[in-house]
Amino acid sequence: MKRRRRRASKLLLGTLLAAAIIGPIAAAANGQIALTPARAYPAARGGAQYQAQPGQRELQVEVEHIRSLAGRPVLIFVNGAKVGVARVTRRGVAELHRNTERGQRVPRIRAGATVRVRTTHGALIVTGSF
């Protein structure tokens, strides 16, 4: 189970990084963006993916290389509204998965929507926009 989850996480991150290489226009068209680090966390990297289908919306956000925050929660915002909290693993990874099929709140995301991940004290970790 853990191996499958790790593989899925690596696949998601690889897809997100590939989208970052292709360029912001193509990435936004695919509903995927790369998240870039803030000054306080220069090693941080991540990505976000959004999918919408009739009757279902899904949002995935992942941040890596934030080991200094291990064990602590981080806050995920879309367009300034908090959409969730993720705990940083001992390996320095924070993941948030939201899906309306599971009864979870997922905002509607359009071109230009911002994603920001912050510490509970408000320090910006990574940011990006669709």
N, CA, C and O of each residue as an XYZ file, in Angstrom:
520
protein
N       0.821     -1.186      0.000
C       0.000      0.000      0.000
C       0.872      1.261      0.000
O       0.632      2.191     -0.769
N       1.901      1.278      0.885
C       2.770      2.443      0.945
C       3.562      2.597     -0.346
O       3.786      3.713     -0.814
N       3.986      1.467     -0.924
C       4.745      1.523     -2.171
C       3.893      2.099     -3.289
O       4.370      2.911     -4.082
N       2.635      1.685     -3.356
C       1.739      2.212     -4.387
C       1.545      3.712     -4.230
O       1.541      4.461     -5.208
N       1.384      4.135     -2.987
C       1.187      5.565     -2.726
C       2.440      6.353     -3.102
O       2.346      7.429     -3.694
N       3.617      5.814     -2.757
C       4.869      6.493     -3.119
C       5.015      6.570     -4.629
O       5.400      7.605     -5.172
N       4.703      5.460     -5.311
C       4.787      5.466     -6.773
C       3.817      6.480     -7.368
O       4.161      7.210     -8.297
N       2.608      6.517     -6.826
C       1.620      7.473     -7.325
C       2.094      8.903     -7.079
O       1.924      9.773     -7.932
N       2.689      9.142     -5.912
C       3.208     10.475     -5.605
C       4.342     10.856     -6.545
O       4.402     11.985     -7.034
N       5.240      9.912     -6.795
C       6.355     10.188     -7.699
C       5.850     10.425     -9.117
O       6.361     11.293     -9.825
N       4.854      9.658     -9.527
C       4.276      9.837    -10.856
C       3.620     11.208    -10.967
O       3.789     11.901    -11.970
N       2.868     11.601     -9.934
C       2.224     12.913     -9.942
C       3.268     14.011     -9.997
O       3.146     14.943    -10.792
N       4.292     13.916     -9.163
C       5.320     14.955     -9.147
C       6.056     15.003    -10.477
O       6.338     16.088    -10.986
N       6.373     13.838    -11.051
C       7.033     13.802    -12.363
C       6.182     14.453    -13.433
O       6.689     15.186    -14.282
N       4.892     14.184    -13.391
C       3.970     14.789    -14.355
C       3.928     16.301    -14.172
O       3.936     17.060    -15.142
N       3.885     16.723    -12.916
C       3.840     18.161    -12.644
C       5.134     18.854    -13.072
O       5.101     19.952    -13.629
N       6.258     18.217    -12.813
C       7.530     18.810    -13.221
C       7.645     18.845    -14.740
O       8.175     19.805    -15.299
N       7.157     17.815    -15.405
C       7.163     17.812    -16.872
C       6.307     18.955    -17.399
O       6.666     19.605    -18.381
N       5.190     19.195    -16.755
C       4.330     20.295    -17.170
C       5.041     21.638    -16.991
O       4.865     22.556    -17.792
N       5.847     21.740    -15.928
C       6.596     22.972    -15.701
C       7.623     23.206    -16.801
O       7.889     24.347    -17.179
N       8.189     22.137    -17.305
C       9.184     22.248    -18.367
C       8.523     22.633    -19.683
O       9.076     23.422    -20.450
N       7.340     22.078    -19.948
C       6.635     22.371    -21.195
C       6.284     23.851    -21.280
O       6.314     24.444    -22.359
N       5.959     24.430    -20.160
C       5.659     25.851    -20.147
C       4.349     26.148    -19.463
O       3.468     25.291    -19.392
N       4.216     27.369    -18.956
C       3.029     27.714    -18.191
C       1.733     27.649    -18.991
O       0.691     27.311    -18.429
N       1.765     27.960    -20.273
C       0.528     27.921    -21.053
C       0.039     26.490    -21.189
O      -1.142     26.223    -20.965
N       0.909     25.575    -21.548
C       0.520     24.175    -21.680
C       0.135     23.600    -20.320
O      -0.808     22.814    -20.225
N       0.848     23.981    -19.281
C       0.542     23.461    -17.953
C      -0.845     23.893    -17.510
O      -1.598     23.086    -16.965
N      -1.194     25.153    -17.736
C      -2.517     25.626    -17.342
C      -3.595     24.914    -18.135
O      -4.655     24.608    -17.589
N      -3.350     24.641    -19.411
C      -4.331     23.959    -20.241
C      -4.575     22.546    -19.725
O      -5.682     22.027    -19.864
N      -3.573     21.920    -19.138
C      -3.705     20.566    -18.612
C      -4.197     20.550    -17.167
O      -4.437     19.472    -16.622
N      -4.354     21.699    -16.539
C      -4.778     21.747    -15.153
C      -3.671     21.401    -14.190
O      -3.943     20.978    -13.066
N      -2.413     21.570    -14.605
C      -1.267     21.259    -13.758
C      -0.332     22.457    -13.719
O      -0.120     23.132    -14.726
N       0.220     22.705    -12.545
C       1.188     23.789    -12.411
C       2.333     23.347    -11.516
O       2.187     22.447    -10.689
N       3.455     23.987    -11.695
C       4.585     23.823    -10.783
C       4.472     24.912     -9.725
O       4.057     26.032    -10.023
N       4.836     24.588     -8.507
C       4.853     25.560     -7.423
C       6.294     25.947     -7.160
O       7.150     25.083     -6.967
N       6.562     27.231     -7.152
C       7.929     27.722     -6.995
C       8.180     28.159     -5.555
O       7.260     28.600     -4.866
N       9.426     28.037     -5.102
C       9.734     28.326     -3.701
C       9.747     29.814     -3.380
O      10.036     30.659     -4.228
N       9.426     30.098     -2.137
C       9.547     31.459     -1.611
C      10.953     31.615     -1.046
O      11.670     30.628     -0.882
N      11.343     32.833     -0.753
C      12.698     33.093     -0.238
C      13.005     32.333      1.043
O      14.136     31.894      1.250
N      12.006     32.176      1.903
C      12.224     31.515      3.191
C      12.501     30.017      3.040
O      13.105     29.411      3.925
N      12.065     29.415      1.924
C      12.235     27.977      1.690
C      12.746     27.755      0.269
O      12.013     27.230     -0.568
N      13.984     28.143     -0.019
C      14.494     28.107     -1.389
C      14.618     26.706     -1.997
O      14.643     26.580     -3.221
N      14.695     25.664     -1.188
C      14.812     24.304     -1.719
C      13.452     23.663     -2.007
O      13.379     22.623     -2.661
N      12.388     24.281     -1.523
C      11.049     23.710     -1.683
C      10.661     23.636     -3.159
O      10.951     24.540     -3.944
N      10.002     22.544     -3.510
C       9.483     22.342     -4.865
C       8.127     21.671     -4.732
O       7.845     21.006     -3.735
N       7.302     21.849     -5.735
C       6.007     21.182     -5.660
C       5.197     21.365     -6.909
O       5.665     21.899     -7.915
N       3.974     20.911     -6.822
C       3.068     21.013     -7.944
C       1.640     20.897     -7.481
O       1.359     20.449     -6.369
N       0.736     21.311     -8.359
C      -0.691     21.201     -8.090
C      -1.371     20.739     -9.359
O      -0.966     21.091    -10.466
N      -2.412     19.945     -9.180
C      -3.172     19.435    -10.317
C      -4.652     19.592    -10.002
O      -5.098     19.308     -8.891
N      -5.406     20.050    -10.997
C      -6.849     20.238    -10.846
C      -7.555     19.572    -12.010
O      -7.166     19.742    -13.166
N      -8.590     18.818    -11.700
C      -9.401     18.192    -12.738
C     -10.867     18.433    -12.416
O     -11.301     18.299    -11.272
N     -11.615     18.791    -13.441
C     -13.056     18.997    -13.278
C     -13.785     18.221    -14.358
O     -13.447     18.290    -15.539
N     -14.784     17.488    -13.926
C     -15.665     16.749    -14.821
C     -17.087     17.029    -14.346
O     -17.274     17.497    -13.222
N     -18.074     16.758    -15.161
C     -19.447     16.974    -14.695
C     -19.703     16.225    -13.380
O     -19.571     15.003    -13.315
N     -20.065     16.965    -12.352
C     -20.378     16.375    -11.056
C     -19.191     16.029    -10.178
O     -19.378     15.473     -9.096
N     -17.983     16.338    -10.603
C     -16.807     15.999     -9.800
C     -15.674     16.983    -10.043
O     -15.407     17.382    -11.176
N     -15.003     17.372     -8.939
C     -13.790     18.182     -9.023
C     -12.751     17.561     -8.099
O     -13.074     17.039     -7.032
N     -11.490     17.631     -8.534
C     -10.406     17.059     -7.746
C      -9.213     18.006     -7.749
O      -8.863     18.576     -8.782
N      -8.592     18.168     -6.582
C      -7.410     19.013     -6.433
C      -6.352     18.219     -5.675
O      -6.635     17.615     -4.640
N      -5.125     18.227     -6.207
C      -3.992     17.604     -5.535
C      -2.867     18.627     -5.458
O      -2.526     19.270     -6.451
N      -2.300     18.767     -4.271
C      -1.173     19.679     -4.065
C      -0.090     18.898     -3.329
O      -0.367     18.202     -2.352
N       1.141     19.021     -3.806
C       2.266     18.337     -3.169
C       3.451     19.289     -3.094
O       3.753     20.007     -4.047
N       4.118     19.282     -1.938
C       5.323     20.080     -1.731
C       6.402     19.159     -1.174
O       6.136     18.342     -0.292
N       7.613     19.292     -1.689
C       8.745     18.482     -1.236
C       9.896     19.390     -0.799
O       9.896     20.597     -1.038
N      10.862     18.764     -0.158
C      12.093     19.438      0.276
C      11.832     20.497      1.345
O      12.417     21.579      1.326
N      10.938     20.161      2.280
C      10.677     21.054      3.416
C      10.853     20.280      4.724
O      10.026     20.360      5.632
N      11.939     19.542      4.789
C      12.222     18.691      5.948
C      12.295     19.495      7.248
O      12.003     18.961      8.318
N      12.675     20.758      7.168
C      12.756     21.572      8.388
C      11.385     21.744      9.046
O      11.298     22.136     10.210
N      10.324     21.454      8.308
C       8.968     21.562      8.853
C       8.376     20.193      9.217
O       7.176     20.095      9.476
N       9.185     19.152      9.241
C       8.703     17.798      9.513
C       7.852     17.747     10.778
O       8.224     18.286     11.820
N       6.699     17.086     10.662
C       5.785     16.937     11.787
C       4.830     18.099     11.972
O       3.899     18.012     12.773
N       5.040     19.164     11.259
C       4.196     20.359     11.410
C       3.156     20.438     10.304
O       3.362     19.908      9.212
N       2.052     21.092     10.584
C       1.047     21.287      9.541
C       1.410     22.473      8.653
O       2.048     23.427      9.099
N       0.997     22.400      7.403
C       1.098     23.534      6.485
C      -0.304     23.791      5.934
O      -1.127     22.878      5.852
N      -0.559     25.013      5.568
C      -1.877     25.427      5.104
C      -1.850     25.627      3.599
O      -0.909     26.211      3.062
N      -2.890     25.140      2.914
C      -2.985     25.273      1.460
C      -4.129     26.221      1.141
O      -5.252     26.055      1.619
N      -3.816     27.229      0.313
C      -4.786     28.246     -0.073
C      -4.959     28.269     -1.584
O      -3.993     28.100     -2.329
N      -6.185     28.477     -2.034
C      -6.480     28.713     -3.448
C      -7.227     30.037     -3.519
O      -8.276     30.206     -2.898
N      -6.679     30.964     -4.275
C      -7.248     32.311     -4.393
C      -7.487     32.956     -3.029
O      -8.479     33.660     -2.837
N      -6.585     32.717     -2.093
C      -6.660     33.337     -0.777
C      -7.531     32.614      0.227
O      -7.514     32.965      1.407
N      -8.293     31.616     -0.196
C      -9.164     30.865      0.714
C      -8.496     29.542      1.093
O      -8.002     28.817      0.229
N      -8.488     29.242      2.377
C      -7.868     27.995      2.832
C      -8.716     26.810      2.368
O      -9.923     26.762      2.604
N      -8.057     25.850      1.700
C      -8.763     24.656      1.240
C      -8.378     23.420      2.039
O      -9.061     22.399      1.958
N      -7.296     23.494      2.809
C      -6.926     22.335      3.598
C      -5.622     22.504      4.340
O      -4.914     23.502      4.204
N      -5.333     21.484      5.132
C      -4.114     21.428      5.944
C      -3.448     20.082      5.664
O      -4.119     19.053      5.582
N      -2.139     20.099      5.520
C      -1.378     18.870      5.316
C      -0.236     18.842      6.320
O       0.374     19.872      6.609
N       0.046     17.672      6.843
C       1.167     17.527      7.769
C       2.404     17.111      6.987
O       2.339     16.243      6.117
N       3.527     17.737      7.304
C       4.796     17.448      6.627
C       5.380     16.162      7.209
O       5.516     16.020      8.424
N       5.722     15.227      6.317
C       6.297     13.962      6.756
C       7.739     14.164      7.206
O       8.323     15.228      6.997
N       8.297     13.148      7.815
C       9.696     13.251      8.257
C      10.648     13.367      7.076
O      11.792     13.789      7.242
N      10.188     12.999      5.894
C      11.003     13.146      4.682
C      10.839     14.513      4.030
O      11.454     14.793      3.002
N      10.014     15.358      4.625
C       9.865     16.720      4.119
C       8.858     16.870      2.998
O       9.020     17.723      2.125
N       7.812     16.042      3.013
C       6.786     16.076      1.968
C       5.430     16.371      2.601
O       5.084     15.812      3.642
N       4.667     17.256      1.959
C       3.295     17.535      2.379
C       2.383     17.329      1.177
O       2.660     17.824      0.084
N       1.292     16.592      1.388
C       0.360     16.300      0.301
C      -1.066     16.585      0.743
O      -1.455     16.311      1.878
N      -1.829     17.139     -0.180
C      -3.257     17.367      0.050
C      -4.013     16.854     -1.160
O      -3.700     17.213     -2.296
N      -5.015     16.010     -0.914
C      -5.864     15.470     -1.975
C      -7.308     15.759     -1.582
O      -7.755     15.356     -0.508
N      -8.028     16.446     -2.440
C      -9.432     16.748     -2.209
C     -10.232     16.310     -3.425
O      -9.808     16.505     -4.565
N     -11.407     15.710     -3.168
C     -12.266     15.244     -4.249
C     -13.713     15.399     -3.819
O     -14.092     14.963     -2.732
N     -14.522     16.017     -4.664
C     -15.928     16.225     -4.326
C     -16.684     14.906     -4.226
O     -17.691     14.837     -3.522
N     -16.231     13.861     -4.906
C     -16.885     12.551     -4.796
C     -16.798     11.989     -3.385
O     -17.615     11.155     -2.995
N     -15.827     12.433     -2.633
C     -15.664     12.000     -1.243
C     -16.358     12.960     -0.278
O     -16.201     12.850      0.938
N     -17.120     13.895     -0.828
C     -17.815     14.871      0.002
C     -16.926     16.003      0.470
O     -17.303     16.751      1.372
N     -15.752     16.141     -0.126
C     -14.811     17.185      0.271
C     -15.028     18.443     -0.565
O     -15.444     18.374     -1.721
N     -14.742     19.576      0.034
C     -14.885     20.854     -0.660
C     -13.694     21.066     -1.583
O     -12.542     20.998     -1.153
N     -13.981     21.322     -2.850
C     -12.952     21.618     -3.844
C     -13.401     22.871     -4.588
O     -14.457     22.863     -5.220
N     -12.621     23.943     -4.524
C     -13.029     25.165     -5.222
C     -12.964     24.996     -6.734
O     -12.211     24.169     -7.247
N     -13.757     25.784     -7.433
C     -13.666     25.812     -8.897
C     -12.426     26.638     -9.246
O     -12.257     27.758     -8.766
N     -11.577     26.073    -10.077
C     -10.322     26.735    -10.421
C     -10.342     27.092    -11.892
O     -10.633     26.259    -12.750
N     -10.029     28.335    -12.164
C      -9.968     28.836    -13.532
C      -8.567     29.388    -13.796
O      -7.763     29.526    -12.875
N      -8.287     29.697    -15.043
C      -6.989     30.287    -15.398
C      -6.743     31.520    -14.539
O      -7.623     32.367    -14.386
N      -5.550     31.613    -13.984
C      -5.189     32.740    -13.127
C      -5.341     32.453    -11.639
O      -4.876     33.236    -10.810
N      -5.984     31.343    -11.289
C      -6.158     30.997     -9.875
C      -4.796     30.755     -9.230
O      -3.919     30.130     -9.826
N      -4.629     31.253     -8.015
C      -3.357     31.106     -7.311
C      -3.420     29.983     -6.281
O      -4.456     29.738     -5.664
N      -2.297     29.315     -6.113
C      -2.139     28.296     -5.070
C      -0.954     28.732     -4.228
O       0.120     29.030     -4.750
N      -1.163     28.766     -2.916
C      -0.083     29.124     -2.003
C      -0.075     28.136     -0.847
O      -1.127     27.741     -0.344
N       1.110     27.747     -0.436
C       1.278     26.884      0.726
C       2.070     27.692      1.748
O       3.131     28.236      1.443
N       1.533     27.760      2.969
C       2.130     28.578      4.031
C       2.289     27.766      5.314
O       1.622     26.751      5.518
N       3.189     28.242      6.172
C       3.293     27.672      7.516
C       2.099     28.177      8.317
O       1.382     29.077      7.880
N       1.893     27.593      9.489
C       0.792     28.058     10.336
C       1.045     29.471     10.859
O       0.120     30.133     11.329
N       2.296     29.936     10.778
C       2.624     31.306     11.189
C       2.525     32.282     10.023
O       2.781     33.474     10.190
N       2.155     31.785      8.839
C       1.940     32.651      7.689
C       3.098     32.778      6.722
O       2.975     33.474      5.714
N       4.225     32.124      6.995
C       5.375     32.215      6.087
C       5.070     31.452      4.799
O       4.623     30.305      4.838
N       5.313     32.093      3.668
C       5.076     31.475      2.385
C       6.149     30.428      2.101
O       7.339     30.684      2.282
N       5.714     29.233      1.649
C       6.637     28.154      1.310
C       6.782     28.054     -0.188
O       7.893     28.136     -0.712
N       5.660     27.875     -0.894
C       5.651     27.807     -2.371
C       4.404     28.512     -2.883
O       3.427     28.702     -2.158
N       4.468     28.898     -4.165
C       3.338     29.578     -4.779
C       3.312     29.253     -6.271
O       4.328     28.875     -6.855
N       2.145     29.405     -6.871
C       1.988     29.193     -8.299
C       0.598     29.610     -8.736
O      -0.271     29.881     -7.908
N       0.396     29.660    -10.048
C      -0.937     29.997    -10.545
C      -1.256     29.175    -11.789
O      -0.378     28.846    -12.586
N      -2.520     28.861    -11.926
C      -3.002     28.086    -13.076
C      -3.121     28.983    -14.295
O      -3.511     28.520    -15.366
